[in-house]
Amino acid sequence: MIDHIDLYVANLARTRAFFQTALAPLGYALHAEGTALGFGVQPDQLDFWVREGGPSVPCPHVAFRCESRPVVESAYQQALLAGGVRINEPKLMPHIHASYYAAFVRDPDGHNIEFACHSSH
């Protein structure tokens, strides 16, 4: 089981704004701030961290699980509004499994950020 993930970025302030907006539809919020930003659904369960120090190389692919397809669509739209760059718009991906629905954007540092739903609704 994965406890948390760290990404390294060039500009912490720019990245804060991006992820606060993009992750809000998933129930994520910024709960820790200092030399790193800690995001999570609960203040004591921070599973996504962002640290300044230049973009992670090679650029990783981070997928956030969404409870429904509308949450995938909302997170994708919010990510674009926050400056994300479209990779793939929300769509069914049956080559992964019959009900896999996902969307992909690049964050301001070029990381591949995915919003994925495994259910059929």
A tleap script that builds the chain and sets N, CA, C and O, in Angstrom:
source leaprc.protein.ff14SB
mol = sequence {
  NMET ILE ASP HIE ILE ASP LEU TYR VAL ALA
  ASN LEU ALA ARG THR ARG ALA PHE PHE GLN
  THR ALA LEU ALA PRO LEU GLY TYR ALA LEU
  HIE ALA GLU GLY THR ALA LEU GLY PHE GLY
  VAL GLN PRO ASP GLN LEU ASP PHE TRP VAL
  ARG GLU GLY GLY PRO SER VAL PRO CYS PRO
  HIE VAL ALA PHE ARG CYS GLU SER ARG PRO
  VAL VAL GLU SER ALA TYR GLN GLN ALA LEU
  LEU ALA GLY GLY VAL ARG ILE ASN GLU PRO
  LYS LEU MET PRO HIE ILE HIE ALA SER TYR
  TYR ALA ALA PHE VAL ARG ASP PRO ASP GLY
  HIE ASN ILE GLU PHE ALA CYS HIE SER SER
  CHIE
}
set mol.1.N position { 0.839 -1.175 0.000 }
set mol.1.CA position { 0.000 0.000 0.000 }
set mol.1.C position { 0.889 1.245 0.000 }
set mol.1.O position { 1.846 1.327 0.770 }
set mol.2.N position { 0.580 2.187 -0.841 }
set mol.2.CA position { 1.346 3.433 -0.919 }
set mol.2.C position { 0.815 4.405 0.134 }
set mol.2.O position { -0.395 4.597 0.258 }
set mol.3.N position { 1.724 5.012 0.886 }
set mol.3.CA position { 1.341 5.976 1.913 }
set mol.3.C position { 1.278 7.396 1.359 }
set mol.3.O position { 0.329 8.128 1.641 }
set mol.4.N position { 2.273 7.787 0.579 }
set mol.4.CA position { 2.265 9.124 -0.012 }
set mol.4.C position { 3.226 9.185 -1.196 }
set mol.4.O position { 4.076 8.314 -1.381 }
set mol.5.N position { 3.064 10.237 -1.985 }
set mol.5.CA position { 3.899 10.490 -3.157 }
set mol.5.C position { 4.396 11.922 -3.071 }
set mol.5.O position { 3.654 12.820 -2.672 }
set mol.6.N position { 5.660 12.136 -3.448 }
set mol.6.CA position { 6.243 13.479 -3.542 }
set mol.6.C position { 6.524 13.804 -5.006 }
set mol.6.O position { 7.010 12.956 -5.755 }
set mol.7.N position { 6.215 15.038 -5.406 }
set mol.7.CA position { 6.631 15.571 -6.702 }
set mol.7.C position { 7.521 16.769 -6.435 }
set mol.7.O position { 7.295 17.519 -5.486 }
set mol.8.N position { 8.517 16.947 -7.260 }
set mol.8.CA position { 9.378 18.127 -7.168 }
set mol.8.C position { 9.022 19.075 -8.299 }
set mol.8.O position { 8.808 18.652 -9.435 }
set mol.9.N position { 8.962 20.367 -7.977 }
set mol.9.CA position { 8.503 21.374 -8.923 }
set mol.9.C position { 9.428 22.584 -8.903 }
set mol.9.O position { 10.190 22.786 -7.958 }
set mol.10.N position { 9.349 23.380 -9.957 }
set mol.10.CA position { 10.199 24.563 -10.073 }
set mol.10.C position { 9.652 25.752 -9.284 }
set mol.10.O position { 10.425 26.572 -8.789 }
set mol.11.N position { 8.328 25.853 -9.161 }
set mol.11.CA position { 7.714 27.024 -8.544 }
set mol.11.C position { 6.578 26.574 -7.626 }
set mol.11.O position { 5.502 26.205 -8.097 }
set mol.12.N position { 6.816 26.605 -6.332 }
set mol.12.CA position { 5.851 26.102 -5.358 }
set mol.12.C position { 4.547 26.904 -5.366 }
set mol.12.O position { 3.470 26.318 -5.249 }
set mol.13.N position { 4.622 28.215 -5.501 }
set mol.13.CA position { 3.410 29.042 -5.492 }
set mol.13.C position { 2.521 28.725 -6.693 }
set mol.13.O position { 1.306 28.592 -6.545 }
set mol.14.N position { 3.106 28.606 -7.861 }
set mol.14.CA position { 2.346 28.283 -9.075 }
set mol.14.C position { 1.699 26.905 -8.939 }
set mol.14.O position { 0.542 26.709 -9.314 }
set mol.15.N position { 2.457 25.962 -8.401 }
set mol.15.CA position { 1.965 24.599 -8.247 }
set mol.15.C position { 0.873 24.529 -7.189 }
set mol.15.O position { -0.080 23.764 -7.343 }
set mol.16.N position { 0.991 25.311 -6.116 }
set mol.16.CA position { -0.048 25.371 -5.084 }
set mol.16.C position { -1.381 25.726 -5.728 }
set mol.16.O position { -2.381 25.042 -5.511 }
set mol.17.N position { -1.395 26.790 -6.516 }
set mol.17.CA position { -2.633 27.235 -7.154 }
set mol.17.C position { -3.203 26.158 -8.074 }
set mol.17.O position { -4.412 25.930 -8.086 }
set mol.18.N position { -2.343 25.497 -8.840 }
set mol.18.CA position { -2.801 24.457 -9.762 }
set mol.18.C position { -3.468 23.309 -9.009 }
set mol.18.O position { -4.609 22.955 -9.305 }
set mol.19.N position { -2.767 22.726 -8.038 }
set mol.19.CA position { -3.305 21.545 -7.363 }
set mol.19.C position { -4.464 21.873 -6.422 }
set mol.19.O position { -5.349 21.036 -6.242 }
set mol.20.N position { -4.490 23.058 -5.817 }
set mol.20.CA position { -5.652 23.427 -4.996 }
set mol.20.C position { -6.914 23.427 -5.854 }
set mol.20.O position { -7.969 22.981 -5.404 }
set mol.21.N position { -6.812 23.918 -7.071 }
set mol.21.CA position { -7.959 23.971 -7.976 }
set mol.21.C position { -8.269 22.602 -8.563 }
set mol.21.O position { -9.419 22.163 -8.539 }
set mol.22.N position { -7.255 21.926 -9.089 }
set mol.22.CA position { -7.471 20.653 -9.788 }
set mol.22.C position { -7.942 19.536 -8.870 }
set mol.22.O position { -8.720 18.683 -9.297 }
set mol.23.N position { -7.492 19.520 -7.624 }
set mol.23.CA position { -7.834 18.419 -6.720 }
set mol.23.C position { -9.081 18.676 -5.878 }
set mol.23.O position { -9.558 17.769 -5.195 }
set mol.24.N position { -9.612 19.889 -5.914 }
set mol.24.CA position { -10.804 20.212 -5.116 }
set mol.24.C position { -11.993 19.294 -5.416 }
set mol.24.O position { -12.664 18.873 -4.474 }
set mol.25.N position { -12.290 18.960 -6.688 }
set mol.25.CA position { -13.426 18.068 -6.940 }
set mol.25.C position { -13.269 16.681 -6.316 }
set mol.25.O position { -14.260 15.973 -6.141 }
set mol.26.N position { -12.054 16.287 -5.982 }
set mol.26.CA position { -11.803 14.986 -5.364 }
set mol.26.C position { -11.905 15.055 -3.842 }
set mol.26.O position { -11.789 14.032 -3.167 }
set mol.27.N position { -12.120 16.252 -3.301 }
set mol.27.CA position { -12.188 16.422 -1.856 }
set mol.27.C position { -10.841 16.701 -1.221 }
set mol.27.O position { -10.733 16.757 0.004 }
set mol.28.N position { -9.804 16.876 -2.045 }
set mol.28.CA position { -8.469 17.177 -1.531 }
set mol.28.C position { -8.380 18.651 -1.159 }
set mol.28.O position { -9.011 19.503 -1.783 }
set mol.29.N position { -7.591 18.934 -0.140 }
set mol.29.CA position { -7.309 20.310 0.260 }
set mol.29.C position { -5.849 20.395 0.684 }
set mol.29.O position { -5.217 19.388 1.002 }
set mol.30.N position { -5.336 21.602 0.680 }
set mol.30.CA position { -3.981 21.862 1.161 }
set mol.30.C position { -4.042 21.935 2.681 }
set mol.30.O position { -4.706 22.811 3.235 }
set mol.31.N position { -3.349 21.014 3.364 }
set mol.31.CA position { -3.392 20.958 4.825 }
set mol.31.C position { -2.048 21.263 5.479 }
set mol.31.O position { -1.999 21.519 6.682 }
set mol.32.N position { -0.960 21.241 4.717 }
set mol.32.CA position { 0.367 21.526 5.283 }
set mol.32.C position { 1.119 22.398 4.295 }
set mol.32.O position { 1.118 22.145 3.091 }
set mol.33.N position { 1.764 23.434 4.827 }
set mol.33.CA position { 2.469 24.367 3.957 }
set mol.33.C position { 3.728 24.847 4.655 }
set mol.33.O position { 3.703 25.207 5.832 }
set mol.34.N position { 4.803 24.849 3.934 }
set mol.34.CA position { 6.107 25.280 4.428 }
set mol.34.C position { 7.095 25.087 3.297 }
set mol.34.O position { 6.919 25.648 2.215 }
set mol.35.N position { 8.129 24.301 3.534 }
set mol.35.CA position { 9.065 23.985 2.451 }
set mol.35.C position { 8.454 22.974 1.489 }
set mol.35.O position { 9.001 22.718 0.416 }
set mol.36.N position { 7.315 22.399 1.878 }
set mol.36.CA position { 6.568 21.471 1.028 }
set mol.36.C position { 5.080 21.737 1.223 }
set mol.36.O position { 4.669 22.322 2.225 }
set mol.37.N position { 4.283 21.302 0.260 }
set mol.37.CA position { 2.832 21.411 0.343 }
set mol.37.C position { 2.264 20.016 0.518 }
set mol.37.O position { 2.596 19.112 -0.250 }
set mol.38.N position { 1.416 19.827 1.514 }
set mol.38.CA position { 0.800 18.530 1.757 }
set mol.38.C position { -0.692 18.570 1.486 }
set mol.38.O position { -1.426 19.346 2.097 }
set mol.39.N position { -1.136 17.719 0.556 }
set mol.39.CA position { -2.545 17.646 0.184 }
set mol.39.C position { -3.135 16.316 0.637 }
set mol.39.O position { -2.449 15.295 0.667 }
set mol.40.N position { -4.411 16.345 0.986 }
set mol.40.CA position { -5.110 15.121 1.339 }
set mol.40.C position { -6.577 15.397 1.560 }
set mol.40.O position { -7.010 16.549 1.578 }
set mol.41.N position { -7.337 14.336 1.728 }
set mol.41.CA position { -8.759 14.470 2.012 }
set mol.41.C position { -8.963 14.832 3.480 }
set mol.41.O position { -9.889 15.568 3.818 }
set mol.42.N position { -8.101 14.316 4.348 }
set mol.42.CA position { -8.139 14.605 5.781 }
set mol.42.C position { -6.821 15.264 6.200 }
set mol.42.O position { -5.775 14.937 5.641 }
set mol.43.N position { -6.848 16.179 7.166 }
set mol.43.CA position { -5.620 16.852 7.596 }
set mol.43.C position { -4.552 15.913 8.150 }
set mol.43.O position { -3.366 16.240 8.127 }
set mol.44.N position { -4.962 14.763 8.640 }
set mol.44.CA position { -3.989 13.821 9.197 }
set mol.44.C position { -3.682 12.654 8.253 }
set mol.44.O position { -3.073 11.665 8.661 }
set mol.45.N position { -4.102 12.773 7.002 }
set mol.45.CA position { -3.842 11.735 6.001 }
set mol.45.C position { -3.397 12.384 4.697 }
set mol.45.O position { -4.109 12.340 3.693 }
set mol.46.N position { -2.228 12.978 4.725 }
set mol.46.CA position { -1.709 13.679 3.554 }
set mol.46.C position { -0.966 12.673 2.677 }
set mol.46.O position { 0.079 12.150 3.065 }
set mol.47.N position { -1.511 12.412 1.506 }
set mol.47.CA position { -0.905 11.396 0.647 }
set mol.47.C position { -0.275 11.956 -0.618 }
set mol.47.O position { 0.262 11.204 -1.431 }
set mol.48.N position { -0.338 13.275 -0.789 }
set mol.48.CA position { 0.259 13.889 -1.973 }
set mol.48.C position { 1.031 15.130 -1.535 }
set mol.48.O position { 0.454 16.076 -0.997 }
set mol.49.N position { 2.345 15.114 -1.772 }
set mol.49.CA position { 3.233 16.200 -1.364 }
set mol.49.C position { 3.918 16.803 -2.579 }
set mol.49.O position { 4.251 16.099 -3.532 }
set mol.50.N position { 4.124 18.117 -2.534 }
set mol.50.CA position { 4.828 18.835 -3.590 }
set mol.50.C position { 5.954 19.614 -2.927 }
set mol.50.O position { 5.740 20.315 -1.938 }
set mol.51.N position { 7.156 19.484 -3.483 }
set mol.51.CA position { 8.340 20.151 -2.929 }
set mol.51.C position { 9.047 20.940 -4.024 }
set mol.51.O position { 9.075 20.523 -5.181 }
set mol.52.N position { 9.616 22.080 -3.651 }
set mol.52.CA position { 10.366 22.881 -4.614 }
set mol.52.C position { 11.744 22.275 -4.807 }
set mol.52.O position { 12.343 21.752 -3.867 }
set mol.53.N position { 12.237 22.349 -6.023 }
set mol.53.CA position { 13.561 21.817 -6.304 }
set mol.53.C position { 13.746 21.465 -7.758 }
set mol.53.O position { 14.694 20.759 -8.104 }
set mol.54.N position { 12.873 21.933 -8.612 }
set mol.54.CA position { 12.939 21.577 -10.021 }
set mol.54.C position { 12.017 20.411 -10.297 }
set mol.54.O position { 11.781 19.585 -9.415 }
set mol.55.N position { 11.492 20.329 -11.510 }
set mol.55.CA position { 10.568 19.255 -11.844 }
set mol.55.C position { 11.201 17.876 -11.673 }
set mol.55.O position { 12.394 17.695 -11.915 }
set mol.56.N position { 10.392 16.915 -11.257 }
set mol.56.CA position { 10.854 15.531 -11.152 }
set mol.56.C position { 11.247 15.032 -12.542 }
set mol.56.O position { 10.518 15.243 -13.511 }
set mol.57.N position { 12.387 14.377 -12.632 }
set mol.57.CA position { 12.873 13.864 -13.916 }
set mol.57.C position { 13.223 12.399 -13.743 }
set mol.57.O position { 13.934 12.063 -12.796 }
set mol.58.N position { 12.760 11.513 -14.609 }
set mol.58.CA position { 11.800 11.826 -15.668 }
set mol.58.C position { 10.445 12.188 -15.071 }
set mol.58.O position { 10.139 11.833 -13.933 }
set mol.59.N position { 9.646 12.896 -15.851 }
set mol.59.CA position { 8.338 13.340 -15.348 }
set mol.59.C position { 7.463 12.133 -15.032 }
set mol.59.O position { 7.194 11.314 -15.910 }
set mol.60.N position { 7.021 12.021 -13.796 }
set mol.60.CA position { 6.194 10.874 -13.416 }
set mol.60.C position { 4.747 11.013 -13.878 }
set mol.60.O position { 4.299 12.085 -14.286 }
set mol.61.N position { 4.053 9.926 -13.803 }
set mol.61.CA position { 2.621 9.856 -14.068 }
set mol.61.C position { 1.962 9.566 -12.724 }
set mol.61.O position { 2.217 8.527 -12.116 }
set mol.62.N position { 1.115 10.482 -12.261 }
set mol.62.CA position { 0.407 10.310 -10.995 }
set mol.62.C position { -1.084 10.249 -11.305 }
set mol.62.O position { -1.624 11.147 -11.951 }
set mol.63.N position { -1.749 9.192 -10.847 }
set mol.63.CA position { -3.185 9.029 -11.086 }
set mol.63.C position { -3.951 9.184 -9.778 }
set mol.63.O position { -3.622 8.555 -8.773 }
set mol.64.N position { -4.969 10.023 -9.806 }
set mol.64.CA position { -5.846 10.226 -8.659 }
set mol.64.C position { -7.150 9.481 -8.906 }
set mol.64.O position { -7.796 9.679 -9.935 }
set mol.65.N position { -7.538 8.620 -7.959 }
set mol.65.CA position { -8.775 7.856 -8.087 }
set mol.65.C position { -9.963 8.765 -7.800 }
set mol.65.O position { -9.979 9.496 -6.809 }
set mol.66.N position { -10.946 8.707 -8.673 }
set mol.66.CA position { -12.170 9.497 -8.542 }
set mol.66.C position { -13.348 8.559 -8.284 }
set mol.66.O position { -13.377 7.440 -8.795 }
set mol.67.N position { -14.307 9.012 -7.501 }
set mol.67.CA position { -15.450 8.180 -7.131 }
set mol.67.C position { -16.444 7.975 -8.261 }
set mol.67.O position { -17.196 7.000 -8.256 }
set mol.68.N position { -16.457 8.891 -9.239 }
set mol.68.CA position { -17.428 8.785 -10.327 }
set mol.68.C position { -16.877 9.463 -11.578 }
set mol.68.O position { -15.899 10.209 -11.523 }
set mol.69.N position { -17.524 9.187 -12.695 }
set mol.69.CA position { -17.124 9.825 -13.951 }
set mol.69.C position { -17.322 11.337 -13.918 }
set mol.69.O position { -16.477 12.065 -14.439 }
set mol.70.N position { -18.420 11.844 -13.321 }
set mol.70.CA position { -18.541 13.301 -13.215 }
set mol.70.C position { -17.395 13.947 -12.425 }
set mol.70.O position { -17.016 15.081 -12.717 }
set mol.71.N position { -16.845 13.252 -11.440 }
set mol.71.CA position { -15.706 13.794 -10.695 }
set mol.71.C position { -14.478 13.845 -11.599 }
set mol.71.O position { -13.710 14.804 -11.533 }
set mol.72.N position { -14.277 12.830 -12.444 }
set mol.72.CA position { -13.180 12.859 -13.425 }
set mol.72.C position { -13.324 14.098 -14.299 }
set mol.72.O position { -12.365 14.845 -14.495 }
set mol.73.N position { -14.524 14.312 -14.822 }
set mol.73.CA position { -14.768 15.439 -15.722 }
set mol.73.C position { -14.558 16.776 -15.021 }
set mol.73.O position { -13.981 17.697 -15.599 }
set mol.74.N position { -15.019 16.887 -13.790 }
set mol.74.CA position { -14.854 18.128 -13.031 }
set mol.74.C position { -13.385 18.406 -12.728 }
set mol.74.O position { -12.917 19.530 -12.909 }
set mol.75.N position { -12.663 17.398 -12.273 }
set mol.75.CA position { -11.237 17.576 -11.966 }
set mol.75.C position { -10.464 17.963 -13.221 }
set mol.75.O position { -9.594 18.833 -13.179 }
set mol.76.N position { -10.782 17.320 -14.327 }
set mol.76.CA position { -10.130 17.630 -15.609 }
set mol.76.C position { -10.381 19.095 -15.990 }
set mol.76.O position { -9.443 19.811 -16.342 }
set mol.77.N position { -11.636 19.541 -15.922 }
set mol.77.CA position { -11.963 20.929 -16.268 }
set mol.77.C position { -11.277 21.914 -15.330 }
set mol.77.O position { -10.763 22.939 -15.778 }
set mol.78.N position { -11.263 21.615 -14.034 }
set mol.78.CA position { -10.608 22.496 -13.072 }
set mol.78.C position { -9.104 22.562 -13.330 }
set mol.78.O position { -8.495 23.625 -13.208 }
set mol.79.N position { -8.512 21.426 -13.686 }
set mol.79.CA position { -7.074 21.405 -13.992 }
set mol.79.C position { -6.770 22.277 -15.204 }
set mol.79.O position { -5.774 23.000 -15.210 }
set mol.80.N position { -7.614 22.219 -16.226 }
set mol.80.CA position { -7.410 23.068 -17.406 }
set mol.80.C position { -7.561 24.542 -17.038 }
set mol.80.O position { -6.770 25.375 -17.479 }
set mol.81.N position { -8.569 24.866 -16.237 }
set mol.81.CA position { -8.769 26.258 -15.807 }
set mol.81.C position { -7.593 26.771 -14.985 }
set mol.81.O position { -7.301 27.967 -14.984 }
set mol.82.N position { -6.922 25.860 -14.286 }
set mol.82.CA position { -5.783 26.238 -13.441 }
set mol.82.C position { -4.465 26.262 -14.213 }
set mol.82.O position { -3.404 26.452 -13.617 }
set mol.83.N position { -4.519 26.074 -15.529 }
set mol.83.CA position { -3.306 26.157 -16.337 }
set mol.83.C position { -2.755 24.830 -16.809 }
set mol.83.O position { -1.685 24.788 -17.416 }
set mol.84.N position { -3.466 23.743 -16.543 }
set mol.84.CA position { -3.026 22.440 -17.040 }
set mol.84.C position { -3.139 22.373 -18.557 }
set mol.84.O position { -3.910 23.111 -19.170 }
set mol.85.N position { -2.364 21.482 -19.146 }
set mol.85.CA position { -2.373 21.290 -20.597 }
set mol.85.C position { -2.992 19.927 -20.899 }
set mol.85.O position { -2.601 18.915 -20.317 }
set mol.86.N position { -3.949 19.912 -21.801 }
set mol.86.CA position { -4.664 18.685 -22.141 }
set mol.86.C position { -3.734 17.644 -22.752 }
set mol.86.O position { -2.963 17.935 -23.667 }
set mol.87.N position { -3.823 16.430 -22.227 }
set mol.87.CA position { -3.199 15.267 -22.861 }
set mol.87.C position { -4.313 14.447 -23.503 }
set mol.87.O position { -4.304 14.225 -24.714 }
set mol.88.N position { -5.274 13.994 -22.692 }
set mol.88.CA position { -6.446 13.256 -23.176 }
set mol.88.C position { -7.668 13.714 -22.406 }
set mol.88.O position { -7.654 13.764 -21.176 }
set mol.89.N position { -8.729 14.050 -23.134 }
set mol.89.CA position { -9.971 14.438 -22.475 }
set mol.89.C position { -10.623 13.206 -21.848 }
set mol.89.O position { -10.251 12.080 -22.177 }
set mol.90.N position { -11.590 13.404 -20.951 }
set mol.90.CA position { -12.230 12.263 -20.292 }
set mol.90.C position { -12.832 11.296 -21.307 }
set mol.90.O position { -13.560 11.694 -22.216 }
set mol.91.N position { -12.511 10.019 -21.128 }
set mol.91.CA position { -13.071 9.005 -22.025 }
set mol.91.C position { -12.930 7.619 -21.407 }
set mol.91.O position { -12.131 7.391 -20.499 }
set mol.92.N position { -13.733 6.711 -21.932 }
set mol.92.CA position { -13.673 5.310 -21.549 }
set mol.92.C position { -12.425 4.698 -22.172 }
set mol.92.O position { -12.110 4.970 -23.330 }
set mol.93.N position { -11.717 3.874 -21.409 }
set mol.93.CA position { -10.486 3.233 -21.880 }
set mol.93.C position { -10.609 1.716 -21.684 }
set mol.93.O position { -10.009 1.156 -20.767 }
set mol.94.N position { -11.386 1.058 -22.548 }
set mol.94.CA position { -11.643 -0.371 -22.373 }
set mol.94.C position { -10.411 -1.249 -22.535 }
set mol.94.O position { -10.436 -2.414 -22.139 }
set mol.95.N position { -9.339 -0.722 -23.106 }
set mol.95.CA position { -8.106 -1.513 -23.217 }
set mol.95.C position { -7.464 -1.727 -21.839 }
set mol.95.O position { -6.637 -2.622 -21.671 }
set mol.96.N position { -7.849 -0.901 -20.853 }
set mol.96.CA position { -7.364 -1.096 -19.481 }
set mol.96.C position { -8.315 -2.039 -18.753 }
set mol.96.O position { -7.890 -3.076 -18.244 }
set mol.97.N position { -9.600 -1.687 -18.701 }
set mol.97.CA position { -10.670 -2.609 -18.305 }
set mol.97.C position { -12.000 -1.989 -18.724 }
set mol.97.O position { -12.058 -0.807 -19.062 }
set mol.98.N position { -13.055 -2.777 -18.704 }
set mol.98.CA position { -14.333 -2.402 -19.316 }
set mol.98.C position { -14.917 -1.079 -18.827 }
set mol.98.O position { -15.576 -0.386 -19.603 }
set mol.99.N position { -14.700 -0.709 -17.579 }
set mol.99.CA position { -15.310 0.526 -17.081 }
set mol.99.C position { -14.288 1.597 -16.689 }
set mol.99.O position { -14.623 2.539 -15.970 }
set mol.100.N position { -13.037 1.457 -17.160 }
set mol.100.CA position { -11.996 2.438 -16.818 }
set mol.100.C position { -12.253 3.733 -17.583 }
set mol.100.O position { -12.273 3.745 -18.814 }
set mol.101.N position { -12.451 4.822 -16.838 }
set mol.101.CA position { -12.760 6.129 -17.403 }
set mol.101.C position { -11.739 7.105 -16.851 }
set mol.101.O position { -11.571 7.202 -15.635 }
set mol.102.N position { -11.051 7.833 -17.730 }
set mol.102.CA position { -9.956 8.680 -17.244 }
set mol.102.C position { -9.735 9.890 -18.141 }
set mol.102.O position { -10.181 9.939 -19.287 }
set mol.103.N position { -9.028 10.868 -17.572 }
set mol.103.CA position { -8.595 12.068 -18.284 }
set mol.103.C position { -7.185 12.395 -17.816 }
set mol.103.O position { -6.808 12.085 -16.686 }
set mol.104.N position { -6.405 13.028 -18.699 }
set mol.104.CA position { -4.999 13.312 -18.411 }
set mol.104.C position { -4.671 14.759 -18.748 }
set mol.104.O position { -5.118 15.287 -19.766 }
set mol.105.N position { -3.880 15.402 -17.874 }
set mol.105.CA position { -3.365 16.751 -18.126 }
set mol.105.C position { -1.894 16.795 -17.729 }
set mol.105.O position { -1.409 15.934 -16.995 }
set mol.106.N position { -1.201 17.798 -18.220 }
set mol.106.CA position { 0.149 18.098 -17.743 }
set mol.106.C position { 0.020 19.260 -16.768 }
set mol.106.O position { -0.649 20.253 -17.051 }
set mol.107.N position { 0.669 19.121 -15.612 }
set mol.107.CA position { 0.671 20.219 -14.646 }
set mol.107.C position { 1.676 21.277 -15.108 }
set mol.107.O position { 2.328 21.075 -16.132 }
set mol.108.N position { 1.826 22.393 -14.394 }
set mol.108.CA position { 2.741 23.445 -14.849 }
set mol.108.C position { 4.196 23.006 -15.016 }
set mol.108.O position { 4.958 23.676 -15.713 }
set mol.109.N position { 4.598 21.895 -14.393 }
set mol.109.CA position { 5.962 21.393 -14.543 }
set mol.109.C position { 6.063 20.236 -15.529 }
set mol.109.O position { 7.131 19.643 -15.679 }
set mol.110.N position { 4.973 19.912 -16.196 }
set mol.110.CA position { 4.995 18.861 -17.201 }
set mol.110.C position { 4.685 17.469 -16.696 }
set mol.110.O position { 4.725 16.517 -17.475 }
set mol.111.N position { 4.372 17.315 -15.396 }
set mol.111.CA position { 4.014 15.998 -14.868 }
set mol.111.C position { 2.687 15.536 -15.472 }
set mol.111.O position { 1.775 16.340 -15.668 }
set mol.112.N position { 2.585 14.256 -15.761 }
set mol.112.CA position { 1.371 13.654 -16.300 }
set mol.112.C position { 0.429 13.348 -15.134 }
set mol.112.O position { 0.677 12.433 -14.348 }
set mol.113.N position { -0.650 14.119 -15.032 }
set mol.113.CA position { -1.617 13.967 -13.949 }
set mol.113.C position { -2.891 13.351 -14.525 }
set mol.113.O position { -3.475 13.869 -15.477 }
set mol.114.N position { -3.303 12.245 -13.931 }
set mol.114.CA position { -4.482 11.516 -14.400 }
set mol.114.C position { -5.573 11.548 -13.337 }
set mol.114.O position { -5.298 11.511 -12.138 }
set mol.115.N position { -6.812 11.617 -13.802 }
set mol.115.CA position { -7.990 11.476 -12.954 }
set mol.115.C position { -8.716 10.243 -13.467 }
set mol.115.O position { -9.127 10.212 -14.627 }
set mol.116.N position { -8.882 9.224 -12.625 }
set mol.116.CA position { -9.388 7.931 -13.080 }
set mol.116.C position { -10.539 7.428 -12.223 }
set mol.116.O position { -10.550 7.595 -11.003 }
set mol.117.N position { -11.503 6.811 -12.888 }
set mol.117.CA position { -12.641 6.184 -12.220 }
set mol.117.C position { -12.732 4.740 -12.701 }
set mol.117.O position { -12.637 4.469 -13.898 }
set mol.118.N position { -12.917 3.818 -11.761 }
set mol.118.CA position { -12.999 2.397 -12.094 }
set mol.118.C position { -14.432 1.882 -12.135 }
set mol.118.O position { -14.646 0.714 -12.460 }
set mol.119.N position { -15.411 2.708 -11.817 }
set mol.119.CA position { -16.799 2.245 -11.803 }
set mol.119.C position { -17.507 2.631 -13.098 }
set mol.119.O position { -16.991 3.421 -13.890 }
set mol.120.N position { -18.679 2.071 -13.299 }
set mol.120.CA position { -19.414 2.307 -14.541 }
set mol.120.C position { -20.330 3.529 -14.473 }
set mol.120.O position { -21.132 3.752 -15.380 }
set mol.121.N position { -20.218 4.318 -13.410 }
set mol.121.CA position { -21.073 5.520 -13.309 }
set mol.121.C position { -20.259 6.760 -13.009 }
set mol.121.O position { -20.816 7.852 -12.892 }
savepdb mol mol.pdb
quit
